[in-house]
Amino acid sequence: MNEERFKKTYTQGKLNVTEIWVDQETGVQYVFHMAGYAGGMTPLLDADGKPCIADLTKDV
């Protein structure tokens, strides 16, 4: 498989960066935020606290 497992689907900002990444195997979406030298990633959750899942049948 030549495709990378994680794919960036959204980005905003230059100094304070927020991105959304999708796990291409599970569809789970993650939000990544970086400010200066610090950063972190966590699953993106819906209103019920469950992970947001991308539809992998569409071009993500």
mmCIF file of the N, C-alpha and C atoms, coordinates in Angstrom:
data_MODEL
# 
_entry.id   MODEL 
# 
loop_
_atom_site.group_PDB 
_atom_site.id 
_atom_site.type_symbol 
_atom_site.label_atom_id 
_atom_site.label_alt_id 
_atom_site.label_comp_id 
_atom_site.label_asym_id 
_atom_site.label_entity_id 
_atom_site.label_seq_id 
_atom_site.pdbx_PDB_ins_code 
_atom_site.Cartn_x 
_atom_site.Cartn_y 
_atom_site.Cartn_z 
_atom_site.occupancy 
_atom_site.B_iso_or_equiv 
_atom_site.pdbx_formal_charge 
_atom_site.auth_seq_id 
_atom_site.auth_comp_id 
_atom_site.auth_asym_id 
_atom_site.auth_atom_id 
_atom_site.pdbx_PDB_model_num 
ATOM 1   N N  . MET A 1 1  ? 0.843   -1.171 0.000  1.00 0.00 ? 1  MET A N  1 
ATOM 2   C CA . MET A 1 1  ? 0.000   0.000  0.000  1.00 0.00 ? 1  MET A CA 1 
ATOM 3   C C  . MET A 1 1  ? 0.891   1.238  0.000  1.00 0.00 ? 1  MET A C  1 
ATOM 4   N N  . ASN A 1 2  ? 0.781   2.072  -1.023 1.00 0.00 ? 2  ASN A N  1 
ATOM 5   C CA . ASN A 1 2  ? 1.609   3.266  -1.149 1.00 0.00 ? 2  ASN A CA 1 
ATOM 6   C C  . ASN A 1 2  ? 1.016   4.471  -0.433 1.00 0.00 ? 2  ASN A C  1 
ATOM 7   N N  . GLU A 1 3  ? -0.250  4.417  -0.138 1.00 0.00 ? 3  GLU A N  1 
ATOM 8   C CA . GLU A 1 3  ? -0.937  5.552  0.463  1.00 0.00 ? 3  GLU A CA 1 
ATOM 9   C C  . GLU A 1 3  ? -0.569  5.710  1.943  1.00 0.00 ? 3  GLU A C  1 
ATOM 10  N N  . GLU A 1 4  ? -0.417  6.953  2.362  1.00 0.00 ? 4  GLU A N  1 
ATOM 11  C CA . GLU A 1 4  ? -0.141  7.244  3.763  1.00 0.00 ? 4  GLU A CA 1 
ATOM 12  C C  . GLU A 1 4  ? -1.372  6.947  4.607  1.00 0.00 ? 4  GLU A C  1 
ATOM 13  N N  . ARG A 1 5  ? -1.167  6.548  5.853  1.00 0.00 ? 5  ARG A N  1 
ATOM 14  C CA . ARG A 1 5  ? -2.293  6.210  6.720  1.00 0.00 ? 5  ARG A CA 1 
ATOM 15  C C  . ARG A 1 5  ? -3.095  7.445  7.114  1.00 0.00 ? 5  ARG A C  1 
ATOM 16  N N  . PHE A 1 6  ? -2.425  8.559  7.415  1.00 0.00 ? 6  PHE A N  1 
ATOM 17  C CA . PHE A 1 6  ? -3.119  9.768  7.837  1.00 0.00 ? 6  PHE A CA 1 
ATOM 18  C C  . PHE A 1 6  ? -3.093  10.796 6.722  1.00 0.00 ? 6  PHE A C  1 
ATOM 19  N N  . LYS A 1 7  ? -4.231  11.478 6.545  1.00 0.00 ? 7  LYS A N  1 
ATOM 20  C CA . LYS A 1 7  ? -4.352  12.479 5.499  1.00 0.00 ? 7  LYS A CA 1 
ATOM 21  C C  . LYS A 1 7  ? -4.901  13.763 6.107  1.00 0.00 ? 7  LYS A C  1 
ATOM 22  N N  . LYS A 1 8  ? -4.238  14.891 5.830  1.00 0.00 ? 8  LYS A N  1 
ATOM 23  C CA . LYS A 1 8  ? -4.695  16.187 6.323  1.00 0.00 ? 8  LYS A CA 1 
ATOM 24  C C  . LYS A 1 8  ? -5.841  16.658 5.430  1.00 0.00 ? 8  LYS A C  1 
ATOM 25  N N  . THR A 1 9  ? -6.983  16.986 6.053  1.00 0.00 ? 9  THR A N  1 
ATOM 26  C CA . THR A 1 9  ? -8.156  17.404 5.285  1.00 0.00 ? 9  THR A CA 1 
ATOM 27  C C  . THR A 1 9  ? -8.528  18.860 5.494  1.00 0.00 ? 9  THR A C  1 
ATOM 28  N N  . TYR A 1 10 ? -7.927  19.519 6.501  1.00 0.00 ? 10 TYR A N  1 
ATOM 29  C CA . TYR A 1 10 ? -8.261  20.914 6.791  1.00 0.00 ? 10 TYR A CA 1 
ATOM 30  C C  . TYR A 1 10 ? -7.096  21.563 7.513  1.00 0.00 ? 10 TYR A C  1 
ATOM 31  N N  . THR A 1 11 ? -6.846  22.831 7.211  1.00 0.00 ? 11 THR A N  1 
ATOM 32  C CA . THR A 1 11 ? -5.819  23.585 7.934  1.00 0.00 ? 11 THR A CA 1 
ATOM 33  C C  . THR A 1 11 ? -6.214  25.055 7.984  1.00 0.00 ? 11 THR A C  1 
ATOM 34  N N  . GLN A 1 12 ? -5.890  25.701 9.095  1.00 0.00 ? 12 GLN A N  1 
ATOM 35  C CA . GLN A 1 12 ? -6.090  27.143 9.218  1.00 0.00 ? 12 GLN A CA 1 
ATOM 36  C C  . GLN A 1 12 ? -4.987  27.712 10.095 1.00 0.00 ? 12 GLN A C  1 
ATOM 37  N N  . GLY A 1 13 ? -4.615  28.954 9.823  1.00 0.00 ? 13 GLY A N  1 
ATOM 38  C CA . GLY A 1 13 ? -3.632  29.654 10.638 1.00 0.00 ? 13 GLY A CA 1 
ATOM 39  C C  . GLY A 1 13 ? -2.213  29.491 10.145 1.00 0.00 ? 13 GLY A C  1 
ATOM 40  N N  . LYS A 1 14 ? -1.376  30.424 10.608 1.00 0.00 ? 14 LYS A N  1 
ATOM 41  C CA . LYS A 1 14 ? 0.054   30.407 10.276 1.00 0.00 ? 14 LYS A CA 1 
ATOM 42  C C  . LYS A 1 14 ? 0.903   30.239 11.536 1.00 0.00 ? 14 LYS A C  1 
ATOM 43  N N  . LEU A 1 15 ? 0.654   31.068 12.548 1.00 0.00 ? 15 LEU A N  1 
ATOM 44  C CA . LEU A 1 15 ? 1.415   30.963 13.800 1.00 0.00 ? 15 LEU A CA 1 
ATOM 45  C C  . LEU A 1 15 ? 0.723   30.020 14.780 1.00 0.00 ? 15 LEU A C  1 
ATOM 46  N N  . ASN A 1 16 ? -0.566  30.137 14.879 1.00 0.00 ? 16 ASN A N  1 
ATOM 47  C CA . ASN A 1 16 ? -1.382  29.194 15.654 1.00 0.00 ? 16 ASN A CA 1 
ATOM 48  C C  . ASN A 1 16 ? -2.121  28.335 14.640 1.00 0.00 ? 16 ASN A C  1 
ATOM 49  N N  . VAL A 1 17 ? -1.663  27.119 14.467 1.00 0.00 ? 17 VAL A N  1 
ATOM 50  C CA . VAL A 1 17 ? -2.162  26.250 13.404 1.00 0.00 ? 17 VAL A CA 1 
ATOM 51  C C  . VAL A 1 17 ? -3.159  25.238 13.965 1.00 0.00 ? 17 VAL A C  1 
ATOM 52  N N  . THR A 1 18 ? -4.289  25.094 13.284 1.00 0.00 ? 18 THR A N  1 
ATOM 53  C CA . THR A 1 18 ? -5.264  24.050 13.605 1.00 0.00 ? 18 THR A CA 1 
ATOM 54  C C  . THR A 1 18 ? -5.482  23.229 12.339 1.00 0.00 ? 18 THR A C  1 
ATOM 55  N N  . GLU A 1 19 ? -5.391  21.909 12.477 1.00 0.00 ? 19 GLU A N  1 
ATOM 56  C CA . GLU A 1 19 ? -5.560  21.000 11.333 1.00 0.00 ? 19 GLU A CA 1 
ATOM 57  C C  . GLU A 1 19 ? -6.484  19.859 11.724 1.00 0.00 ? 19 GLU A C  1 
ATOM 58  N N  . ILE A 1 20 ? -7.134  19.286 10.716 1.00 0.00 ? 20 ILE A N  1 
ATOM 59  C CA . ILE A 1 20 ? -7.907  18.062 10.916 1.00 0.00 ? 20 ILE A CA 1 
ATOM 60  C C  . ILE A 1 20 ? -7.261  16.984 10.053 1.00 0.00 ? 20 ILE A C  1 
ATOM 61  N N  . TRP A 1 21 ? -6.986  15.841 10.677 1.00 0.00 ? 21 TRP A N  1 
ATOM 62  C CA . TRP A 1 21 ? -6.369  14.693 10.022 1.00 0.00 ? 21 TRP A CA 1 
ATOM 63  C C  . TRP A 1 21 ? -7.333  13.519 10.086 1.00 0.00 ? 21 TRP A C  1 
ATOM 64  N N  . VAL A 1 22 ? -7.336  12.679 9.056  1.00 0.00 ? 22 VAL A N  1 
ATOM 65  C CA . VAL A 1 22 ? -8.201  11.496 9.010  1.00 0.00 ? 22 VAL A CA 1 
ATOM 66  C C  . VAL A 1 22 ? -7.336  10.251 8.912  1.00 0.00 ? 22 VAL A C  1 
ATOM 67  N N  . ASP A 1 23 ? -7.615  9.274  9.776  1.00 0.00 ? 23 ASP A N  1 
ATOM 68  C CA . ASP A 1 23 ? -6.978  7.966  9.704  1.00 0.00 ? 23 ASP A CA 1 
ATOM 69  C C  . ASP A 1 23 ? -7.632  7.224  8.542  1.00 0.00 ? 23 ASP A C  1 
ATOM 70  N N  . GLN A 1 24 ? -6.870  6.930  7.499  1.00 0.00 ? 24 GLN A N  1 
ATOM 71  C CA . GLN A 1 24 ? -7.410  6.321  6.281  1.00 0.00 ? 24 GLN A CA 1 
ATOM 72  C C  . GLN A 1 24 ? -7.854  4.873  6.470  1.00 0.00 ? 24 GLN A C  1 
ATOM 73  N N  . GLU A 1 25 ? -7.480  4.239  7.566  1.00 0.00 ? 25 GLU A N  1 
ATOM 74  C CA . GLU A 1 25 ? -7.910  2.861  7.825  1.00 0.00 ? 25 GLU A CA 1 
ATOM 75  C C  . GLU A 1 25 ? -9.195  2.809  8.638  1.00 0.00 ? 25 GLU A C  1 
ATOM 76  N N  . THR A 1 26 ? -9.341  3.704  9.613  1.00 0.00 ? 26 THR A N  1 
ATOM 77  C CA . THR A 1 26 ? -10.507 3.654  10.509 1.00 0.00 ? 26 THR A CA 1 
ATOM 78  C C  . THR A 1 26 ? -11.522 4.756  10.239 1.00 0.00 ? 26 THR A C  1 
ATOM 79  N N  . GLY A 1 27 ? -11.107 5.834  9.581  1.00 0.00 ? 27 GLY A N  1 
ATOM 80  C CA . GLY A 1 27 ? -11.989 6.970  9.334  1.00 0.00 ? 27 GLY A CA 1 
ATOM 81  C C  . GLY A 1 27 ? -12.059 7.949  10.493 1.00 0.00 ? 27 GLY A C  1 
ATOM 82  N N  . VAL A 1 28 ? -11.415 7.639  11.614 1.00 0.00 ? 28 VAL A N  1 
ATOM 83  C CA . VAL A 1 28 ? -11.453 8.529  12.778 1.00 0.00 ? 28 VAL A CA 1 
ATOM 84  C C  . VAL A 1 28 ? -10.754 9.843  12.426 1.00 0.00 ? 28 VAL A C  1 
ATOM 85  N N  . GLN A 1 29 ? -11.404 10.954 12.791 1.00 0.00 ? 29 GLN A N  1 
ATOM 86  C CA . GLN A 1 29 ? -10.852 12.281 12.551 1.00 0.00 ? 29 GLN A CA 1 
ATOM 87  C C  . GLN A 1 29 ? -10.164 12.785 13.814 1.00 0.00 ? 29 GLN A C  1 
ATOM 88  N N  . TYR A 1 30 ? -9.028  13.469 13.619 1.00 0.00 ? 30 TYR A N  1 
ATOM 89  C CA . TYR A 1 30 ? -8.254  14.017 14.730 1.00 0.00 ? 30 TYR A CA 1 
ATOM 90  C C  . TYR A 1 30 ? -8.060  15.506 14.494 1.00 0.00 ? 30 TYR A C  1 
ATOM 91  N N  . VAL A 1 31 ? -8.070  16.278 15.581 1.00 0.00 ? 31 VAL A N  1 
ATOM 92  C CA . VAL A 1 31 ? -7.750  17.697 15.490 1.00 0.00 ? 31 VAL A CA 1 
ATOM 93  C C  . VAL A 1 31 ? -6.355  17.890 16.086 1.00 0.00 ? 31 VAL A C  1 
ATOM 94  N N  . PHE A 1 32 ? -5.530  18.635 15.356 1.00 0.00 ? 32 PHE A N  1 
ATOM 95  C CA . PHE A 1 32 ? -4.163  18.945 15.778 1.00 0.00 ? 32 PHE A CA 1 
ATOM 96  C C  . PHE A 1 32 ? -4.061  20.449 15.916 1.00 0.00 ? 32 PHE A C  1 
ATOM 97  N N  . HIS A 1 33 ? -3.505  20.925 17.035 1.00 0.00 ? 33 HIS A N  1 
ATOM 98  C CA . HIS A 1 33 ? -3.302  22.360 17.225 1.00 0.00 ? 33 HIS A CA 1 
ATOM 99  C C  . HIS A 1 33 ? -1.867  22.591 17.651 1.00 0.00 ? 33 HIS A C  1 
ATOM 100 N N  . MET A 1 34 ? -1.243  23.605 17.027 1.00 0.00 ? 34 MET A N  1 
ATOM 101 C CA . MET A 1 34 ? 0.136   23.939 17.349 1.00 0.00 ? 34 MET A CA 1 
ATOM 102 C C  . MET A 1 34 ? 0.235   25.451 17.556 1.00 0.00 ? 34 MET A C  1 
ATOM 103 N N  . ALA A 1 35 ? 0.874   25.840 18.645 1.00 0.00 ? 35 ALA A N  1 
ATOM 104 C CA . ALA A 1 35 ? 1.131   27.249 18.941 1.00 0.00 ? 35 ALA A CA 1 
ATOM 105 C C  . ALA A 1 35 ? 2.578   27.371 19.390 1.00 0.00 ? 35 ALA A C  1 
ATOM 106 N N  . GLY A 1 36 ? 3.387   28.031 18.598 1.00 0.00 ? 36 GLY A N  1 
ATOM 107 C CA . GLY A 1 36 ? 4.810   28.144 18.923 1.00 0.00 ? 36 GLY A CA 1 
ATOM 108 C C  . GLY A 1 36 ? 5.478   26.782 18.871 1.00 0.00 ? 36 GLY A C  1 
ATOM 109 N N  . TYR A 1 37 ? 6.126   26.392 19.970 1.00 0.00 ? 37 TYR A N  1 
ATOM 110 C CA . TYR A 1 37 ? 6.827   25.108 20.034 1.00 0.00 ? 37 TYR A CA 1 
ATOM 111 C C  . TYR A 1 37 ? 5.973   24.003 20.649 1.00 0.00 ? 37 TYR A C  1 
ATOM 112 N N  . ALA A 1 38 ? 4.734   24.311 21.005 1.00 0.00 ? 38 ALA A N  1 
ATOM 113 C CA . ALA A 1 38 ? 3.857   23.320 21.640 1.00 0.00 ? 38 ALA A CA 1 
ATOM 114 C C  . ALA A 1 38 ? 2.777   22.885 20.668 1.00 0.00 ? 38 ALA A C  1 
ATOM 115 N N  . GLY A 1 39 ? 2.366   21.633 20.780 1.00 0.00 ? 39 GLY A N  1 
ATOM 116 C CA . GLY A 1 39 ? 1.306   21.124 19.922 1.00 0.00 ? 39 GLY A CA 1 
ATOM 117 C C  . GLY A 1 39 ? 0.694   19.876 20.516 1.00 0.00 ? 39 GLY A C  1 
ATOM 118 N N  . GLY A 1 40 ? -0.475  19.534 20.031 1.00 0.00 ? 40 GLY A N  1 
ATOM 119 C CA . GLY A 1 40 ? -1.125  18.325 20.503 1.00 0.00 ? 40 GLY A CA 1 
ATOM 120 C C  . GLY A 1 40 ? -2.188  17.851 19.538 1.00 0.00 ? 40 GLY A C  1 
ATOM 121 N N  . MET A 1 41 ? -2.512  16.580 19.632 1.00 0.00 ? 41 MET A N  1 
ATOM 122 C CA . MET A 1 41 ? -3.505  15.960 18.767 1.00 0.00 ? 41 MET A CA 1 
ATOM 123 C C  . MET A 1 41 ? -4.473  15.157 19.621 1.00 0.00 ? 41 MET A C  1 
ATOM 124 N N  . THR A 1 42 ? -5.755  15.208 19.264 1.00 0.00 ? 42 THR A N  1 
ATOM 125 C CA . THR A 1 42 ? -6.777  14.470 19.997 1.00 0.00 ? 42 THR A CA 1 
ATOM 126 C C  . THR A 1 42 ? -7.886  14.091 19.031 1.00 0.00 ? 42 THR A C  1 
ATOM 127 N N  . PRO A 1 43 ? -8.625  13.017 19.298 1.00 0.00 ? 43 PRO A N  1 
ATOM 128 C CA . PRO A 1 43 ? -9.751  12.676 18.427 1.00 0.00 ? 43 PRO A CA 1 
ATOM 129 C C  . PRO A 1 43 ? -10.788 13.802 18.430 1.00 0.00 ? 43 PRO A C  1 
ATOM 130 N N  . LEU A 1 44 ? -11.378 14.039 17.284 1.00 0.00 ? 44 LEU A N  1 
ATOM 131 C CA . LEU A 1 44 ? -12.456 15.008 17.153 1.00 0.00 ? 44 LEU A CA 1 
ATOM 132 C C  . LEU A 1 44 ? -13.741 14.309 17.576 1.00 0.00 ? 44 LEU A C  1 
ATOM 133 N N  . LEU A 1 45 ? -14.467 14.882 18.539 1.00 0.00 ? 45 LEU A N  1 
ATOM 134 C CA . LEU A 1 45 ? -15.645 14.232 19.112 1.00 0.00 ? 45 LEU A CA 1 
ATOM 135 C C  . LEU A 1 45 ? -16.933 14.933 18.706 1.00 0.00 ? 45 LEU A C  1 
ATOM 136 N N  . ASP A 1 46 ? -18.014 14.155 18.600 1.00 0.00 ? 46 ASP A N  1 
ATOM 137 C CA . ASP A 1 46 ? -19.324 14.742 18.314 1.00 0.00 ? 46 ASP A CA 1 
ATOM 138 C C  . ASP A 1 46 ? -19.987 15.178 19.619 1.00 0.00 ? 46 ASP A C  1 
ATOM 139 N N  . ALA A 1 47 ? -21.217 15.630 19.550 1.00 0.00 ? 47 ALA A N  1 
ATOM 140 C CA . ALA A 1 47 ? -21.924 16.149 20.729 1.00 0.00 ? 47 ALA A CA 1 
ATOM 141 C C  . ALA A 1 47 ? -22.127 15.082 21.803 1.00 0.00 ? 47 ALA A C  1 
ATOM 142 N N  . ASP A 1 48 ? -22.138 13.806 21.421 1.00 0.00 ? 48 ASP A N  1 
ATOM 143 C CA . ASP A 1 48 ? -22.320 12.710 22.376 1.00 0.00 ? 48 ASP A CA 1 
ATOM 144 C C  . ASP A 1 48 ? -20.996 12.194 22.939 1.00 0.00 ? 48 ASP A C  1 
ATOM 145 N N  . GLY A 1 49 ? -19.889 12.788 22.517 1.00 0.00 ? 49 GLY A N  1 
ATOM 146 C CA . GLY A 1 49 ? -18.582 12.361 23.005 1.00 0.00 ? 49 GLY A CA 1 
ATOM 147 C C  . GLY A 1 49 ? -17.995 11.187 22.240 1.00 0.00 ? 49 GLY A C  1 
ATOM 148 N N  . LYS A 1 50 ? -18.599 10.829 21.108 1.00 0.00 ? 50 LYS A N  1 
ATOM 149 C CA . LYS A 1 50 ? -18.088 9.735  20.282 1.00 0.00 ? 50 LYS A CA 1 
ATOM 150 C C  . LYS A 1 50 ? -17.191 10.303 19.188 1.00 0.00 ? 50 LYS A C  1 
ATOM 151 N N  . PRO A 1 51 ? -16.177 9.548  18.750 1.00 0.00 ? 51 PRO A N  1 
ATOM 152 C CA . PRO A 1 51 ? -15.284 10.041 17.696 1.00 0.00 ? 51 PRO A CA 1 
ATOM 153 C C  . PRO A 1 51 ? -16.042 10.308 16.392 1.00 0.00 ? 51 PRO A C  1 
ATOM 154 N N  . CYS A 1 52 ? -15.678 11.403 15.725 1.00 0.00 ? 52 CYS A N  1 
ATOM 155 C CA . CYS A 1 52 ? -16.236 11.701 14.405 1.00 0.00 ? 52 CYS A CA 1 
ATOM 156 C C  . CYS A 1 52 ? -15.556 10.788 13.394 1.00 0.00 ? 52 CYS A C  1 
ATOM 157 N N  . ILE A 1 53 ? -16.350 10.145 12.566 1.00 0.00 ? 53 ILE A N  1 
ATOM 158 C CA . ILE A 1 53 ? -15.847 9.198  11.580 1.00 0.00 ? 53 ILE A CA 1 
ATOM 159 C C  . ILE A 1 53 ? -16.105 9.759  10.183 1.00 0.00 ? 53 ILE A C  1 
ATOM 160 N N  . ALA A 1 54 ? -15.052 9.842  9.375  1.00 0.00 ? 54 ALA A N  1 
ATOM 161 C CA . ALA A 1 54 ? -15.180 10.302 7.990  1.00 0.00 ? 54 ALA A CA 1 
ATOM 162 C C  . ALA A 1 54 ? -15.708 9.175  7.125  1.00 0.00 ? 54 ALA A C  1 
ATOM 163 N N  . ASP A 1 55 ? -16.442 9.540  6.091  1.00 0.00 ? 55 ASP A N  1 
ATOM 164 C CA . ASP A 1 55 ? -16.937 8.570  5.119  1.00 0.00 ? 55 ASP A CA 1 
ATOM 165 C C  . ASP A 1 55 ? -15.791 8.271  4.145  1.00 0.00 ? 55 ASP A C  1 
ATOM 166 N N  . LEU A 1 56 ? -15.154 7.128  4.295  1.00 0.00 ? 56 LEU A N  1 
ATOM 167 C CA . LEU A 1 56 ? -13.983 6.788  3.481  1.00 0.00 ? 56 LEU A CA 1 
ATOM 168 C C  . LEU A 1 56 ? -14.342 6.399  2.065  1.00 0.00 ? 56 LEU A C  1 
ATOM 169 N N  . THR A 1 57 ? -15.647 6.241  1.768  1.00 0.00 ? 57 THR A N  1 
ATOM 170 C CA . THR A 1 57 ? -16.043 5.941  0.394  1.00 0.00 ? 57 THR A CA 1 
ATOM 171 C C  . THR A 1 57 ? -15.996 7.181  -0.472 1.00 0.00 ? 57 THR A C  1 
ATOM 172 N N  . LYS A 1 58 ? -15.982 8.368  0.155  1.00 0.00 ? 58 LYS A N  1 
ATOM 173 C CA . LYS A 1 58 ? -15.847 9.625  -0.567 1.00 0.00 ? 58 LYS A CA 1 
ATOM 174 C C  . LYS A 1 58 ? -14.388 10.035 -0.538 1.00 0.00 ? 58 LYS A C  1 
ATOM 175 N N  . ASP A 1 59 ? -14.005 10.943 -1.431 1.00 0.00 ? 59 ASP A N  1 
ATOM 176 C CA . ASP A 1 59 ? -12.626 11.437 -1.444 1.00 0.00 ? 59 ASP A CA 1 
ATOM 177 C C  . ASP A 1 59 ? -12.406 12.343 -0.246 1.00 0.00 ? 59 ASP A C  1 
ATOM 178 N N  . VAL A 1 60 ? -11.682 11.848 0.746  1.00 0.00 ? 60 VAL A N  1 
ATOM 179 C CA . VAL A 1 60 ? -11.441 12.600 1.987  1.00 0.00 ? 60 VAL A CA 1 
ATOM 180 C C  . VAL A 1 60 ? -10.190 13.406 1.837  1.00 0.00 ? 60 VAL A C  1 
# 
